[in-house]
């Protein structure tokens, strides 16, 4: 791994090395423990694609979706795919998670738009104590634009993002669905996998993944939210361009995390952007004499990380410029949907991790605050 240094970022090579140390410590592939298992142990079965928050009462709340085998590129007839979204509760790191909310496909339909697959989700508790849940799903009843209508395959749909709000987690099951984001632009036709980031200014940023009509790449975008509504003309589709090597086909941001302002970052605000990458939408065959290396492909992405300074999303600096930083030592190497939660006791990191049986459970790694500070010294 060769760190990228930018004079404009005012971050030195030594600073970047510290950011890599931090990343490797919190996304530790060997220390992670499974906290939610998929319904079966096999390829195409996983749980994840969400985030964890600490509620006002101190409990941990985790959202994600259960996925069974299937292939969105050829239609849902080949598998059940994302069939259930769940919120789970725990008293803290090392304690078990218990399900407190379950939503099935039928619960997320809107009119004649029927859900084919539940995708990524994001949970948040507002300053007023309300719970917001953003859910993406693939739906029928949405046409492709006329110019590309022939590209919509039989048995597939279009992704959109909805929002629920309620006073309690349990009441989210009865909250009305509000579509907050959909697209008719062939370049960004499918929108999915939301996550949230609150700026120090109070702005709520909704990040999400986009796919073009032809399913040739996976990209990152964001928009501003205000009072549960999308701010007009706030969408930015090119803040984080795809890479040029291992992540040339996919750069899907999954989390923005503010680095603790300690040690060499005491007087600077630096934020990490975790992302999923891959070299191709489909699995790549290798030449017999080629160097075997993790490549990543759709549903089996591997992990990278970048950073920004002072909240400037117009200047994203890759730390994983030539190679991924997060690869499972098992299965396909898949290591994706990283999410980081900072608590007073330390950092809780979750992600989907490929196993020897090729399933992807949600795993968690907890690093105490006292072990974080020396990494940034």
C-alpha positions, 0 to 999 in steps of 0.5 A, spaced: 500 500 500 502 506 497 499 512 501 497 518 497 499 525 499 496 531 497 499 538 499 492 541 499 490 536 504 495 538 509 496 531 511 503 528 511 505 521 509 506 520 517 499 522 518 496 517 513 500 512 516 496 513 522 490 513 519 492 506 516 493 503 523 487 506 525 483 502 520 487 496 520 485 496 528 478 497 528 477 493 522 481 487 524 479 481 520 481 476 525 479 479 532 472 480 529 466 476 532 459 474 529 453 478 532 448 476 526 448 470 522 445 469 516 439 464 515 443 459 512 451 457 511 452 458 504 454 463 498 449 468 497 446 468 504 448 474 509 446 479 514 448 487 514 448 493 509 446 497 515 448 501 521 449 501 529 447 507 533 447 508 541 440 510 543 439 516 548 438 510 553 445 507 552 442 501 548 445 499 542 441 498 536 443 495 529 439 495 523 440 490 517 437 486 512 437 478 511 439 476 504 438 469 501 441 467 495 439 470 488 441 474 482 439 481 481 442 481 474 437 476 471 431 477 475 428 474 482 426 467 479 433 465 481 432 466 489 429 470 494 434 475 495 433 481 501 427 478 504 427 481 511 429 488 514 430 487 522 432 492 528 436 488 533 437 491 540 443 490 545 445 492 552 453 493 550 459 490 546 459 483 548 452 482 549 447 478 545 443 482 540 435 481 540 430 482 534 425 488 536 423 490 529 422 485 523 419 488 516 418 483 510 417 485 503 410 486 503 410 491 509 414 496 504 410 496 498 407 503 496 401 502 492 402 498 485 410 498 487 411 491 489 418 490 493 422 485 490 428 485 494 430 489 501 437 492 500 441 497 505 438 501 511 440 506 515 437 508 522 438 514 526 435 518 533 433 525 532 435 530 537 427 530 539 428 523 540 424 520 534 427 514 530 428 515 523 429 509 518 431 509 511 430 503 507 432 502 500 428 496 496 428 494 489 420 495 486 416 493 480 411 498 477 417 503 476 418 504 468 425 505 465 426 512 461 423 511 454 430 512 451 433 506 455 426 502 456 429 496 453 434 495 458 429 493 464 430 485 464 424 481 466 423 480 473 427 486 475 425 492 478 428 499 480 431 501 487 428 507 491 429 510 498 424 510 503 423 513 510 419 512 516 419 516 523 416 514 529 417 515 537 419 508 538 423 502 534 416 498 535 412 503 532 416 504 526 412 498 523 406 502 523 409 508 520 407 511 513 412 510 508 415 516 504 419 516 498 425 521 499 429 519 493 428 516 486 431 517 479 429 518 472 436 519 470 439 513 466 446 515 469 444 514 476 437 510 475 438 506 481 439 509 488 440 504 494 444 503 500 443 509 504 447 512 510 447 518 514 452 523 517 451 529 521 455 535 520 458 540 525 453 545 522 447 541 523 446 539 516 444 531 515 447 528 509 444 522 506 449 518 502 447 513 497 449 508 492 447 509 485 447 504 479 446 506 471 441 503 467 446 498 464 449 495 471 456 497 469 458 500 475 457 502 482 457 509 485 457 514 491 452 520 491 449 524 497 444 529 498 442 534 504 436 532 508 432 537 512 425 536 516 425 529 513 425 532 506 430 532 501 433 539 500 432 541 493 438 541 488 442 538 493 444 532 490 452 531 488 453 525 484 461 526 483 464 527 489 467 520 490 469 518 483 471 511 482 478 508 483 483 506 477 485 500 479 482 495 484 476 499 485 475 501 478 468 498 477 465 500 484 466 505 489 460 505 494 461 509 500 458 506 506 460 510 512 463 517 514 467 517 521 470 523 524 477 521 527 478 522 534 481 529 535 487 526 539 495 526 538 497 528 531 490 530 529 489 534 535 488 540 532 485 538 525 478 535 523 480 529 519 474 524 517 475 517 514 470 515 508 469 507 508 467 504 501 466 498 498 470 497 491 471 492 486 474 491 479 468 488 475 461 487 476 462 480 475 467 475 477 473 476 473 477 469 471 485 470 472 490 468 467 494 462 469 500 466 470 497 472 473 498 474 480 493 472 485 490 478 488 483 480 491 479 483 485 472 484 488 465 483 484 458 485 485 456 482 492 463 480 494 466 487 494 472 488 498 474 494 502 477 501 501 478 507 505 479 515 504 479 521 508 477 528 507 479 534 511 475 539 515 469 536 512 470 538 505 467 533 501 470 536 494 477 533 496 477 526 497 484 523 498 484 515 497 489 511 502 487 505 498 489 507 492 493 501 489 490 495 493 484 494 498 485 495 505 480 490 508 479 483 505 477 477 509 482 471 509 476 467 508 471 465 502 471 470 496 475 475 501 469 479 501 469 485 506 464 490 506 458 495 508 463 497 514 460 502 519 463 505 525 460 507 532 464 512 537 462 511 544 465 513 550 468 507 551 471 506 544 469 504 537 464 499 535 466 497 528 461 492 524 461 489 517 459 483 512 465 478 512 466 472 507 467 466 511 470 459 509 463 457 507 462 463 503 456 466 507 457 473 510 455 474 517 455 481 520 461 481 524 463 486 530 470 489 533 470 493 539 477 497 540 477 501 547 478 508 547 485 507 551 488 503 545 485 508 540 490 514 542 497 510 541 495 509 534 494 516 533 500 519 537 
